[in-house]
Amino acid sequence: MTTKNKSLFYSLFLSSVAAIGGFLFGYDSAVINGTVSAIQQAFGTSSVASGFSVASMLLGCAVGAFFAGNVADRLGRKPVMFFTGLLFLVSAFGSGIASGAFEFVIYRLLGGFAVGAASVLAPTYISEIAPPSIRGRLASMQQLAIVVGIFSAFLVNYAIARASGGASMPFLLNIPAWSWMFWSELVPTLLFIILLFLIPESPRYLVSVKKEAKAKRILTRLLPKNVIEETLDEIRESLQRKHKPQFSDIFKNGRILAIVWVGIALSIFQQFVGINVVFYYGSVLWQTAGFTESDALLINVLSGTINIVSTLVAIALIDKAGRKPLLLVGSIGMTITLGVLTVLFTLTQSSGGEIHMSAIQATIALVAAHLYIFCFGVSWGPTVWVLLGEMFNNKIRGAAISTAASAQWVANFAITITFPMLLAAFGLFAAYGLYTLFAFLSIFFVLSFVKETKGKKLEDM
């Protein structure tokens, strides 16, 4: 194996381990999907309380994302990833043994801290170890891992529900199936913790704490020898070695830097197009549209498959087509497909709020929904994470990603908790009409404010 191939393989390995945090992010976020009705029944909660049980994790995500970057700047990327793995363990086990809504929410909040931290740490670490020529593809592995995690949760939920006869029915050891759905996350979490022992600290972090010899040894395995010293010089200059990264770096004259506002807006738009309604409430949505519980869970598996395929397409294109063109195409596609769903739900909703679809209408809804997922998966899904990992300079990266990712989770919480309310008060057409509007507005945001980062060094940002 040539030196170049060894470097690429090593970069791929490090990125893959970090991306397991993204897998857990997706798994933990989506595993709730198949348990919503069972948890509502087990805990005797209302639809609003159930909505909060689903959305409660997202509050933890916002907190975890907000603090993770700053803590990682002080302690290092790797120690914080270890702690994140431990939080995933506690949350997965605790969610399965919870005997009441309050206890369940506490464990979901802990999982939220972990998911929020993972959403910051994985793209940060990958962007800092990836060679510029393939950084987009490696950084896209974060989103690929997320969607594989979502798909895996859907598949496991479907398998357990099918074997037990339903999420609320007894499964192994006479324990309810929904508990086993949460416990299934323990396996990839343990794998993540074990593999973290095999990866090094980020070389850019090591330079920031004056451990340059160690950083140089790591860079030697990642980059050609003739650019090692140049890269170290650029990192030193971009970090301003006498300045320790801190949260206040994202402010200038008391105002948040414009580039950070762009990152915040990217994060909010990614959520306000409604993608997580499909993944958190997929089974509820399709049952509302007239499908059985078993069929709805199977549709979730199909949704997860399309999400994976579209992300693979994005990985193939992102370093060739660029970030901005993918966002634009995705925004246009989502506007059209969401618009079709809005019209369809408007035409098929009765005065009582129920959806009555013919076979043809149900087929159109399925096709439009999965085209929408494809448009998101090939654009806003991976590209936002790639941009957040690379659009900020070394001095502000940790704090800026934390701020943008935290805004993303707050937006996710807002969308998730309002969906059941919109569904109960107005019906599916109101929710999807709102998501269509934001998809349309995102077109003009990308045209006006997003700049291309393809092929640029992090030190040039």
Residue pairs with C-beta under 8 A, 6 or more apart in sequence:
1 9
3 224
4 224
6 221
7 131
7 221
7 222
7 223
7 224
8 131
8 134
10 221
10 222
11 129
11 130
11 131
11 134
11 138
11 222
12 138
13 199
14 125
14 126
14 129
14 199
14 200
15 126
15 129
15 130
15 138
15 139
15 141
16 141
17 192
17 195
17 196
17 198
17 199
18 81
18 121
18 122
18 125
18 126
18 142
18 199
19 122
19 126
19 141
19 142
19 144
19 145
20 145
20 188
20 191
20 192
20 195
21 81
21 84
21 85
21 118
21 121
21 122
21 145
21 192
22 118
22 119
22 122
22 141
22 142
22 143
22 144
22 145
22 146
22 149
23 145
23 146
23 148
23 149
23 152
23 188
23 192
24 85
24 88
24 114
24 115
24 118
24 149
24 185
24 188
24 189
24 192
25 115
25 118
25 119
25 122
25 145
25 146
25 149
26 145
26 146
26 147
26 148
26 149
26 150
26 151
26 152
26 153
27 149
27 150
27 152
27 153
27 185
27 188
28 57
28 88
28 91
28 92
28 111
28 114
28 115
28 149
28 153
28 185
29 57
29 115
29 149
29 150
29 153
29 276
29 279
29 280
30 149
30 150
30 153
30 154
30 279
30 280
30 304
31 153
31 156
31 157
31 181
31 182
31 184
31 185
32 54
32 57
32 108
32 280
33 153
33 154
33 157
33 279
33 280
33 281
33 282
33 283
33 300
34 153
34 154
34 157
34 158
34 160
34 161
34 167
34 178
34 181
34 283
34 297
34 300
35 157
35 167
35 178
35 181
35 182
36 50
36 54
36 281
36 283
36 284
37 167
37 168
37 283
37 284
37 293
38 166
38 167
38 168
38 176
38 177
38 178
39 45
39 50
39 53
39 104
39 178
40 46
40 47
40 49
40 50
41 168
42 168
42 176
42 178
43 49
43 53
43 100
43 101
43 104
45 53
45 101
47 420
47 424
48 420
48 421
49 101
50 420
51 416
51 417
51 419
51 420
51 421
52 105
52 417
53 101
53 104
53 105
53 108
54 280
54 281
54 416
54 417
55 413
55 416
55 417
56 105
56 108
56 109
56 112
57 108
57 109
57 111
57 112
57 115
58 112
58 409
58 410
58 412
58 413
58 416
59 109
59 112
59 409
59 413
60 108
60 109
60 110
60 111
60 112
60 113
60 114
60 115
60 116
61 112
61 113
61 115
61 116
61 119
61 409
61 412
61 413
62 112
62 116
62 406
62 409
62 410
62 413
63 112
63 113
63 116
63 406
64 84
64 112
64 113
64 114
64 115
64 116
64 117
64 118
64 119
64 120
65 116
65 117
65 119
65 120
65 402
65 405
65 406
65 408
65 409
66 116
66 402
66 403
66 405
66 406
67 117
67 402
68 80
68 84
68 116
68 117
68 120
68 121
68 402
68 405
69 120
69 124
69 397
69 398
69 399
69 400
69 401
69 402
69 403
69 405
70 246
70 247
70 398
70 399
70 402
71 80
72 80
72 120
72 121
72 124
72 205
72 398
73 205
73 208
73 244
73 245
73 246
73 398
73 399
76 201
76 202
76 205
76 209
77 121
77 124
77 125
77 128
77 201
77 202
77 205
78 196
78 199
78 200
78 201
78 202
80 117
80 121
81 118
81 121
81 125
81 196
82 193
82 196
83 117
84 114
84 117
84 118
84 121
85 114
85 189
85 192
85 193
85 196
86 193
87 110
87 111
87 113
87 114
87 117
88 111
88 114
88 185
88 189
88 192
89 186
89 189
89 190
89 193
90 107
90 110
91 107
91 108
91 110
91 111
91 112
91 114
92 111
92 182
92 183
92 185
92 186
92 189
93 182
93 183
93 186
94 103
94 106
94 107
94 110
95 104
95 107
95 108
95 111
95 182
96 178
96 179
96 180
96 181
96 182
96 183
97 179
98 104
98 107
112 409
116 405
116 406
116 409
119 385
119 405
119 408
119 409
120 398
120 401
120 402
120 405
122 142
122 145
123 139
123 142
123 385
123 386
123 388
123 389
123 401
124 202
124 389
124 397
124 398
124 401
125 202
126 135
126 138
126 139
126 141
126 142
126 389
127 135
127 139
127 389
127 390
127 397
127 458
128 202
128 203
128 204
128 205
128 458
129 202
129 203
129 218
129 222
130 138
130 139
131 222
131 223
132 455
132 456
132 457
132 458
133 319
133 455
134 319
135 319
135 386
135 390
136 318
136 319
136 323
136 386
136 454
137 315
137 318
137 319
139 382
139 385
139 386
139 389
139 390
140 311
140 314
140 315
140 318
140 382
140 385
140 386
141 315
142 382
142 385
142 389
143 311
143 314
143 381
143 382
143 385
143 386
144 308
144 311
144 312
144 315
144 382
146 381
147 304
147 307
147 308
147 311
147 377
147 381
148 308
149 188
150 279
150 304
150 307
151 301
151 304
151 305
151 307
151 308
152 188
152 304
153 181
153 184
153 185
154 282
154 297
154 300
154 301
154 303
154 304
155 301
155 304
156 181
156 184
157 167
157 181
157 297
157 300
158 297
158 298
158 300
158 301
160 167
160 171
160 177
160 180
160 181
160 184
161 167
161 177
161 293
161 294
161 297
162 294
162 297
163 171
163 177
164 170
164 171
164 177
166 177
166 293
167 176
167 177
167 178
167 181
168 176
168 177
168 178
169 176
169 177
170 176
170 177
171 177
171 179
171 180
172 180
200 214
200 218
201 214
201 218
203 214
203 215
203 216
203 218
203 219
203 222
203 235
204 215
204 235
204 239
204 394
204 458
206 212
206 214
206 215
206 218
207 215
207 232
207 235
207 236
207 239
207 241
208 239
208 241
208 244
208 245
208 394
210 241
212 232
215 232
215 235
216 228
216 232
219 228
219 231
219 232
220 228
223 231
231 459
234 457
234 459
235 394
235 459
237 459
238 393
238 394
238 395
238 458
238 459
239 245
239 394
239 395
240 395
243 395
245 395
245 396
245 397
245 398
245 399
246 399
247 399
247 402
249 395
249 396
249 399
250 256
250 257
250 260
250 396
250 399
250 400
250 403
251 257
256 264
256 403
257 396
257 400
259 391
259 392
259 400
260 392
260 396
260 400
260 403
260 404
262 391
262 449
262 450
263 387
263 388
263 391
263 392
263 400
263 401
263 403
263 404
264 403
264 404
264 407
265 445
265 449
266 384
266 387
266 388
266 404
266 450
267 384
267 388
267 404
267 405
267 407
267 408
267 411
268 407
268 408
268 411
269 380
269 438
269 441
269 442
269 445
270 380
270 381
270 384
270 408
270 411
271 408
271 411
271 412
271 414
271 415
272 411
272 415
272 435
272 438
273 334
273 338
273 376
273 380
273 435
273 438
273 439
273 442
274 338
274 415
274 431
274 432
274 434
274 435
274 438
275 373
275 376
275 380
275 381
276 412
276 415
276 416
277 285
277 415
277 416
277 419
277 431
277 435
278 285
278 303
278 369
278 372
278 373
279 300
279 303
280 416
280 419
281 416
281 419
281 420
282 296
282 299
282 300
282 303
283 293
283 296
283 297
283 300
284 296
285 296
285 428
286 295
286 296
286 299
286 300
287 293
287 296
288 354
288 355
288 423
288 428
289 355
289 357
289 362
289 365
289 428
290 355
290 356
290 357
290 362
291 299
291 362
299 366
302 370
303 369
303 370
303 373
306 370
306 373
306 374
306 377
307 373
307 377
307 381
308 377
309 374
309 377
310 373
310 374
310 375
310 376
310 377
310 378
310 381
311 377
311 378
311 381
311 382
313 377
313 378
314 326
314 377
314 378
314 379
314 381
314 382
314 383
315 382
317 326
317 378
318 326
318 382
318 383
318 386
318 454
319 454
319 455
322 452
322 454
323 383
323 386
323 387
323 450
323 452
323 453
323 454
324 446
324 450
324 451
324 452
326 378
326 379
326 383
327 379
327 380
327 383
327 442
327 446
327 450
328 443
328 446
328 447
329 375
329 378
329 379
330 375
330 376
330 378
330 379
330 380
330 383
331 379
331 380
331 439
331 440
331 442
331 443
331 446
332 443
333 371
333 372
333 374
333 375
333 379
334 372
334 375
334 376
334 379
334 380
334 439
334 442
335 436
335 439
335 440
335 443
337 368
337 369
337 371
337 372
337 375
338 372
338 432
338 435
338 436
338 439
339 436
340 364
340 368
341 365
341 368
341 369
341 372
341 428
341 432
341 436
342 429
342 432
342 433
342 436
344 357
344 361
344 364
344 365
344 368
345 355
345 365
345 427
345 428
345 429
345 432
346 429
346 433
347 361
348 355
348 356
348 357
348 361
349 355
349 356
349 427
349 428
349 429
350 356
353 423
353 424
353 426
353 427
355 427
355 428
357 365
380 442
387 450
387 453
388 401
388 404
388 405
389 401
390 453
390 456
390 458
390 461
391 451
391 453
391 461
392 400
392 401
392 461
393 458
393 459
393 461
394 458
394 459
394 461
397 458
418 431
419 431
422 430
422 431
422 434
423 431
453 461
